Amino acid sequence: MPDAQAARRPLAGDPGSRRAALEGLATLLRRRGFTVQTAHWHLTAVHTDGTPLEVWCHSRPEDSGRLWFTHPGGTPLAPADHPAQAATHLLTTLPNTNPTP
C-alpha cells in the first residue's frame, strides 16, 4: 500500500494532474506580477519587464514518475507538488526582481 506522501503526488499519467499542477503554478505567478497563459503541458509567463518564461510539467523516471516543473529543455525546477518553490526559482532568475515570500 502506498504511503500518504506518495498518495498526494500528482500522477504522471493523469492529464488532469498535470493540468492542475500548471494551473496552481500559474495562479502563484499571476499573484507575483506575471501574465500567464497555459496550454496543454506547459505555461508561458511574461513578467512586467517583458521577459517571457516557459515552464513544462513532466514526469521524472528517476523520481518514480513524479511530476516536476521543468525548463523547456527538461532541466528540473521543482516538484509539481511544490509550486511555490518553482515560482520563487523563476523570480530569482529574472534580473532586477525580488521574490516575495
N, C-alpha and C positions, 0 to 999 in steps of 0.2 A: 504494500500500500504506500503511495507517495506521501512524503511528509507535507506539512502545512505550507511551508515555503514554496515547494515545488508546485503545489496545487494553485498558488496565486500567480505563478509565472504565466505570461502570455504564451500561448501555444503557437509555434511557428506555422503549422499547417492550417490555422484558423484565420481566414481573411479578416474576420471581424476583430480579432485580437490585434492584428497589425494596424488596421484602420483606427481602432480605439486608441492604441498607443500613440499614433501620429496625431490624432485629434487632441489628446492630452498634452502633448508637447506643443502643438500649435496654440493652444489656449495660454500656456505659460509664456510663450514667445510674444503673443499679442499683448499680454499684460506688461511686457517689458519693452514695448515700443516697436515691435516688428509688424509688418504687414505680411500675412501668411496665406498661402494657397496650398491646399492638399490635393494630391492626385494619386490614386492607386496606392503604391507602396512608398511614396516619398512626399516630402513637402518642400516648398521653396519659401524662404523667409527673406524679406528685404528690410534692412534696418533703416533708421531715419537718415543715415548718411548715404543711402543708396547701394550699400554693399549687399549683393544677393548671396544667400547661403542655401545649399541644398542638403537635405538630410533624408536618408533612406532608413527603412526598417527591415532588417534581415535576420534570419536565424543564423546562429553560430554553431556549427557542428562541434567545435572544440569546447563549447559550453552546453553540451547536451541538448542542442537545438533551441536554446533560449533565444528570445528576440532581443536584438540590440539596435540602437540607433547608430548609424554609420555615416561617414562622409561618402560622397558618390563613388569613390574608388574602393569602398569597403573597410576603410580604417575605422575601428570602433570608437564611438564617442562615449556611450554609457548604455547600461542595460535598459531595455524598454520599460521595465517596471521602476525606473528611476529617472523620470523626465526632467526633474529639477536639476539633476546633475548634468544632463545633456544641455539644457538651456544655459546654465552657468558656464559650461565649457564654451559654448558658442559666443556668449557675450565677452568672455575673456580673450577670445581670439580676434575680436574686432578692435581696430585702433581707436583710441580716444573713447572707450566705453568702459564704464564702471558697473560691474554686476551689482544688483540689489538683492539682498537676502530674501 
